[in-house]
Amino acid sequence: MNKIIIANWKAHPDTLAEAQALFETETEAAAKYPNIKTVICPPAEFVKELGANGTQDIFWTAGGDNFGVQYVLVGHSDRRYPPTGGGDTDEIINRKLKIALNSGVTPILLIGEKTKGDNRQAVLGEQLNKNLANLITSQVVNILICYEPVWAISASPGAEPDKPENTLAAVEIIARLTGKKTILYGGSVNSANVGDFLKHSEISGAIVGQASLDAVQFEEVLKVVSAL
């Protein structure tokens, strides 16, 4: 199975012109590595103009325009734990998953503990139990699950990537709860460490944050993964 690499631009860049330049360069880079499924998720305001295949978020009530995207991030920490408080509850995340599935869009569910040292099994168990509530097996099959502990995200204070062996332990927990044998990993992913994670068959892809905002770095990620 081909690996999947997702460029998570979050709220960047600032202008459509910058977004177009970055998108064109990264799309050209992705074409060089056809053995990788590359998804680019720009901010919502740029999705339609760019014709991107991914997006940052989906509204939790029906009727919104998904602009023809194939993938959507759901449950990202920026939405679960925004700096100003509030954010998406587990129930809202559950609704977003259902809206995406009913729209024919593949949701990428991000889960993970907020603080290093939290009880990973308890956190993942609660998130999966609530986020996947009332979804049947055939629906869960169509959801990509990404383990992205908040403490490992580059924007978090003192962030450091998780260790592959710990991510593999998360795979085991998720497999017991959902039956899924492979997951994605996210959290300070770059060209220097992506191979350490994706060389394991249980880790089927990665979400790339900060490194995806630099076209040269992003292509290096693709190059490493393509060679695995």
N, C-alpha and C positions, 0 to 999 in steps of 0.2 A: 504494500500500500504506500502510495506517495505521501511524503510528509507535507504538512500544511504550515505555512508561515503567514502570520497575520500582522500587518503593520497597524499599530494602534496610535494614531496621531493625537488622540485626546482633543484638546481645544486648539491645536496648532495646525498650520501657521496662521498668521494674523490676516492675511489678505488672500483673495481669490487668485491673484496673479502668482503669489508665492506657492499656493496650493497646486495650481496648474503646472508650474515648473517642476515641483517635487513629484507630482503624480506622473507626469510624462517620463521623467527620468527613471522612476522606480518601475513603471510599467515596462519600459524598454529593458531594464535589468531583468525583470521577471521572465521576459520572453526568452532570455538566454538559458534559462533553467526550467525546461518544460517538465522535468520530473518532480517539480515542487508545485503544489497548489498555493498560489500567492493571493492573499486577500488584503486589500487596502481599505482601511476604515478612517476616512477623514471626518472632520466635524460635519454635523448635519447640514449646515448652510452651504457646504460645498459639494455635497454628494451628487445632486442632480446635474450641476454644471460639469462635473468631472466624469460622470458616468461610472462612478466607482462600484465595485462589486460587494462592498461592505459598508456598514454604517455604525456609528457609535452607540445608538440607542433606538428604541422604538417606543411609541406612546402606548400606555397601558390600557387604552380603550380602543375599540374597533373604529375603523373608518379612516385612519391616517394613510397617507401616501408613502409607500416604501421605496419609491423611485426606481423600482426594478432591481434592487440589490438582492444578492444571494445569501448574505450573512449579516448578522447583527450581534453586537456585544450586549449581553444582558447580565446585570449583577456586578458590573465593574465597581471597584472600591470607590471610585469618584462619585458613583451614584449611591452606593450603600452608605458611605461615610463621608459626605461632603464636608469641607472645612467649616461651613456656616451652620452645620447641623441639619436635622431632617433627613431627607434622602429617601431612597427606595426601601420600603419594608419588604420582608420576605413574601408577603401576600401580593404586593405590586409586581415583584419579580416573577412570581408564579403567573400572574395575569399577562405579563409581557411575553413570557415563553409561549403561552397559549395563543396570543395574538400572532406572534411570529410564525408558529407552526401552521395556524389556520390560513396564513397569508402565503404559505409556500416558501418562507424564508428560514434558513437554518440558523437557529439561535446558538450562540456560544456562551454558555453559562460559566461565569467566573466565580469561584468559591475559594475560601481560604481564611485562616485565622488572622486576626488583626494584629496581634502582638506576639512576638517570638516567645515561646514558653507557654502560650495558651494550649489548652487540651485540644490537640488537632482532631482527634477522633470525635470528640463531643461537638466541636464547632462544625466540622464537615457533616456530621450526622444530622445536626439540627438544620443546617442550611439546605441540605438535599431533601430532607423530609418535608420541609415547608415549601421550598422552591418547586419541587416536583409533585406537589400535592394534586391528586385527582388526575394525573396524567397516566395514560395506559402505556404498556410496554412498547407498542409500535410508535408511540410519540417520543418516548425517552430515547429510543434508538436513533432518532433524527436530531438529537441535541448533542452538540459537542461540549464536553466539560473541560474546563481549564482550571488547574490548580494554580492559584496566584495568591500566595500569602501576602497580606498588605505590607508587612515589615520588609519584604524583599523587593518592593517596587522602588525604582530609582528615585522617585520624588519624595519618598518617605525619609524622615531623619534617620541617619545611621544605616541606611539600607545596604543590604548585601544579598547576593543571589542565594537561593536555597542550594543545598547540596543534592546532587542527583539521587543519592541513596535515600534521602528524606522524601524527595518527590516520589520515588518508587514506593515508599511506604504509604504515601497518600493514594497512589494508584490502588494499592491493596484495599484500603478503606473504601474507596469509591466503588471498586469492583464488588465488594461484599454488599454494598447498599443498592447498587444500580445494575449490576451485571456487566458493566462496561469494563473491558480489559485494557483499554488504552485511554490516555487523557492528553491534553495539551499542558504545557508549563508556561507560566508568565512570571516575570519578576527580575528586572535588571538583566534581561537577555541581550547579549551582544555576540559579535563574531568570535570572541575569545572563549566563551563558555557554551555557546549553543550546541556545539558538537558533543560536549560532555553529557548533555541531557538527551539529545535526539539519537545518539548512538544506541540507546535502549529501545527495543521494539515496543515497550509499554508506553513510551512517550511519543505520540504521533505527530506532534507539532509544537509550535511556540508562538506566543504573542510577544511582539517586539515593540517596546514603547519608545523610550528616548532615542535609541539607535535608529528607529525608523524615520526620524526627522532629518537624518543625514543620509542622502542618497548613496554616498560612497560606503558608509558603514553598513547600510541596509543590503547593498549588493554583496558585501563581504559575508554577511550572514547567509545569504542565498548560496553563495559559492561554497561555503563550508558544508551546508546541509546537502547540497547537490552531490557532494563528493562522498557522503557517508555510504 
